[in-house]
Amino acid sequence: MLKRLLPALCLCAAMAPAWSQSETAPAETQPETAASELQTVQISGQRPGPGLWKVSSGDHVLWIFGTYGPLPEKMEWRSQQVESILAQSQEYIGLPGVSIGVGFFRGLTVLPFLPGVQNNPDGAKLKDVVPAETYARWLALKEKYIGKDDGIERQRPFFAAEALMRKGLSHAGLSNGSDVAKSIDKLAKQHNVKFTSMHVELEFEDPVKTVRNFKKSPMDDAACFAKTLDRLETDIGVMRARAAAWAIGDMDVIRKVDFNTVEQACKDAIFGAGGMRDQTALKETEQRQRSKWLGAAEKALAANNSTFALLSMRELMNPNGLLAELQAKGYKVQAPE
């Protein structure tokens, strides 16, 4: 139960592995030809992913690897380039993320009303809180990917959509891709590379009040729910193609991806939820993460001959993202071919 609640409360990186880097490009920009070609490629065994971005300041270099999800379930990630550079690096900068203060967990341990927190208030069911047309689409996808499950009908659209997406990705032979970052963490430990965490911490002054308000208040998550259904109905094949493109490092296809995602609709649902409206720290989280990562990157470029870092592919391809900010500051940036 706690694992289902925390993603909603803190928007952490685990918030929605099916959403955070799984994007739907507008129809006019989707790489349909590349998608149809890539779907014939069997992605299994060891695959390296894309090459590394190189950020330079004189002879000091920051190497950045772009993470992505979903990825093929049968793929085993391994990159000799990453292994070699990690082995000679003085520092490893992790993915940006969010941690929750200890006080929040202490508060949750005494909550007698925690069970059912993912459900709609007042016993409402999905058919009561989403439009009839959307609910009909949900039923068809539920039958295909989940099957009989009366309990999920009581869940808020946000959580029902997350469960459906996970099942849909698994049905398509895709996973969330988190194993790649875990493998890199393990490599860094093997080579005794200094690790710099990029998590920022959220503190809730009154965890009990926060959860109580969240449980009894509605969420404006209809858009999040509908967009998730859209993706499962139309985009599974393209998701598989993009996963294959990442696995084999095909930058031509990756560059064509429009990273406009359902993530914003789902974030908006959380930000507007009862109990969250007064938590201004949530709205400041992204800027805090950006400032922390940029500060760590510049400090590493000044101090280390070689630094290794992780960023999401979505962030790396963002024209206004962290990589673009480093370039604007005068650092030399070279993308992989």
Buried (B, 14 or more C-beta within 10 A) or exposed (E): EEEEBBBBBBBBBBBBBBBBBBBBBEEEEBBEEBBEBBBEBEBEEEBBBBBBBBBBBEEBBBBBBBBBBBBBBEBEBBBEBBBEBBBEBBBBBBBBBBEBBEEBEEBBEEBEEBEEBBBBBEEBBBBEBBEEEBBEBBEEBBEEBBEEEEEBBBBBBBBBBBBBBBBBBBEBBBBBBBBBBEBBBEBBEEEEBEEBBBBBEBEBEBBBEBBBBBBEBBBBBBBBBBBBBEBBEEBBBBBBBBBBBBBBBBBEBBEBBBBEBBBEBBBBBBBBBBBBEEBEBBEEBBEBBBEBBBEBBBBBBEEBEBBBBBBBBBBBBBEEBBBBBBEEEEBEBEBBE
